[in-house]
Amino acid sequence: MAFEYNIEEILKMAEQIEENGVKFYTEAASAVSDFNAKQLLLNLAEFEKEHKKTFASIRENLSEKEKASLIFDPQDESAQYLKALADMRVFFKKEIDIKNIEEILKEALVAEKDSILFYQAMKPLVSEKSGVKKIESIIQEEMKHIKILTEKLTAFKS
């Protein structure tokens, strides 16, 4: 295996994805005029903030062994690479009608699904002992977001 990441790097990336989500929902909330849609988007931003706190807490409680770098990377390029991927692929700047709540929710669903795919791709790149279960817990959290977003999108369509 060419690269193996430690779970701390993945959790930092997860925090960045959540931060990108907060930004996405907050900007969308400022653009919509409907009060209910605005409140929904602000609530979704809060969910993202809570997920970021959850991931930060998990990261802070990692053992030194889990934090240990698995590759020689004195300039922290692997972490920079993961951050760039997170910024580029999940909750990146989208060309959508930011005033249309259905479009916003559809794009949010795509972003959540992309994040799950990204974490699935990361699972083989971390040590079985130090990270796979934590990545699976991140995926479970993202799946909860998909459920919430699907329910909200269905409600707005009705």
C-alpha positions in Angstrom: 0.0 0.0 0.0 1.5 3.3 -1.1 -0.1 5.5 1.6 -1.5 4.8 4.9 -3.2 7.5 6.9 -3.7 7.7 10.6 -7.1 8.3 12.0 -6.1 11.7 13.3 -5.6 12.9 9.7 -9.0 11.5 8.7 -10.7 13.2 11.6 -9.1 16.5 10.8 -10.5 16.1 7.3 -13.9 15.2 8.7 -13.9 18.4 10.7 -13.0 20.3 7.6 -15.9 18.7 5.7 -18.3 19.6 8.5 -16.9 23.2 8.5 -17.6 23.4 4.7 -21.1 22.2 5.4 -21.7 24.9 8.0 -20.5 27.5 5.5 -22.8 26.0 2.7 -25.9 26.0 4.9 -25.2 29.4 6.4 -24.7 31.0 3.0 -27.8 29.3 1.7 -29.9 30.5 4.7 -28.9 34.1 4.1 -30.1 33.8 0.5 -33.5 32.3 1.0 -36.5 34.5 1.9 -38.9 31.8 3.3 -38.7 31.8 7.1 -39.2 28.0 7.4 -36.5 27.3 4.8 -34.1 29.7 6.5 -34.7 28.0 9.9 -34.2 24.6 8.3 -30.9 25.6 6.8 -29.7 27.2 10.0 -30.7 24.0 11.9 -28.7 22.0 9.3 -25.7 24.3 9.9 -26.0 23.5 13.6 -26.0 19.8 12.9 -22.8 20.2 11.0 -21.3 22.2 13.9 -22.2 19.5 16.3 -20.7 16.8 14.0 -17.5 18.9 13.9 -17.4 19.0 17.7 -18.0 15.2 17.8 -15.2 14.5 15.4 -12.9 17.0 17.3 -13.7 15.3 20.6 -12.9 11.8 19.1 -9.6 13.2 17.7 -8.7 14.8 21.1 -9.2 11.5 22.8 -7.0 9.5 20.5 -4.1 7.6 22.0 -0.5 8.6 21.0 -0.3 5.4 19.0 -3.4 6.4 17.0 -1.9 9.8 16.3 1.5 8.5 15.2 2.3 9.1 11.6 2.4 6.0 9.6 4.5 7.5 6.8 7.5 9.8 6.7 6.0 13.1 5.9 8.0 16.0 7.4 6.1 18.7 5.5 2.7 17.3 6.4 1.8 16.9 2.7 -0.6 14.0 3.2 -2.7 16.1 5.6 -2.7 18.9 3.1 -3.7 16.5 0.3 -6.7 15.3 2.4 -7.7 18.8 3.2 -7.6 19.8 -0.5 -9.7 16.8 -1.4 -12.2 17.6 1.3 -12.4 21.2 0.2 -12.7 20.3 -3.5 -15.2 17.5 -3.4 -17.5 17.8 -0.4 -19.6 21.0 0.1 -17.4 22.9 -2.4 -18.8 26.0 -4.1 -21.7 24.9 -6.2 -23.5 26.6 -9.1 -27.0 26.2 -8.0 -30.0 28.5 -7.4 -29.2 29.3 -3.8 -32.6 30.8 -3.3 -34.4 27.5 -4.1 -34.7 25.3 -1.0 -35.3 22.1 -3.0 -32.1 22.7 -5.1 -30.2 23.5 -1.9 -31.4 20.2 -0.2 -30.6 18.2 -3.4 -27.1 19.5 -3.5 -26.7 18.9 0.2 -27.7 15.3 -0.3 -25.1 14.9 -3.1 -22.5 16.4 -0.7 -23.4 14.0 2.1 -23.3 11.0 -0.3 -19.9 12.3 -1.6 -18.6 12.4 1.9 -19.7 8.9 2.6 -18.0 7.7 -0.6 -14.9 9.6 0.4 -14.8 8.0 3.9 -15.4 4.6 2.3 -12.4 5.2 0.1 -10.3 6.2 3.2 -11.1 2.9 5.1 -8.5 0.8 3.3 -5.9 3.6 3.8 -5.9 3.5 7.6 -4.7 0.9 10.0 -7.3 -1.7 10.9 -6.4 -1.4 14.6 -6.5 2.4 14.8 -9.0 3.7 12.5 -11.5 1.6 10.6 -14.1 1.6 13.3 -13.9 5.3 13.8 -14.3 5.9 10.1 -17.4 3.6 10.2 -18.8 5.8 13.0 -18.3 8.9 10.9 -20.1 7.2 8.0 -23.0 6.4 10.3 -23.2 10.1 11.3 -23.3 11.1 7.7 -26.0 8.6 6.9 -28.1 10.2 9.6 -27.7 13.5 7.7 -28.9 11.8 4.5 -32.0 10.6 6.3 -32.8 14.0 7.7 -32.2 15.7 4.4 -34.4 13.2 2.5 -37.2 13.8 5.0 -36.9 17.6 4.7 -36.7 17.4 0.9 -39.8 15.2 0.7 -41.7 17.6 3.1 -40.8 20.7 0.9 -41.9 18.8 -2.2 -45.3 18.1 -0.7 
